[in-house]
């Protein structure tokens, strides 16, 4: 289902446009441009729904724990609650070095976690 605020706003705008097109049914029957607009709205809505559904198969990372030790219980606790959590330790990359910071930023960009 559509879950993000942007997707919900888009859906509301689509429904409002559809309602407006339906209330002007006499114009729609005689106007090819109205039919094209309505067709485009349906195509855009289908495209958005397909996009949201395809992205929901790969759940977003809820937590990225940074620089905790290997035995930190936070990541495991979040995972037990059913959320996706990842730990970045000093062994994954030393943040005192450019390459370590670059690796962390790459991971943040890739995962786009809700919480760090």
C-alpha positions, 0 to 999 in steps of 0.5 A: 500500500502507499505509505509515504506522505509524498505518495499519500499526497500524490494519491489525494491529488490524483483522486481530486483530479479524477473527481473533477474530470468525472463532474465535467463528464459532458466536457470529457465526452467531447474533449480529446485532451480531457481523455488524454489527461485522464489516461495519463493520470491512471498511468501515473497512478499505476506507476507510483503504486508499482514503484512503492510496492517494488521498494517495499520488498527491501525494507529500509534500514531502521538503525545503523549503529556506528562505532559500537563494539562487536558485543553491543546489544543495541543492534541485536535488540532492534533486530529481535523487534523485527527491524533491519539494523546494521552495525559499523565497528572500528574493524569495518573502518577506522573513522580517523582515516579518510578511507574509513570515513569514506566507507561509512558515508558510502554505507549511509548513502546505500542504506539510508537508515532511519536512525544513526 
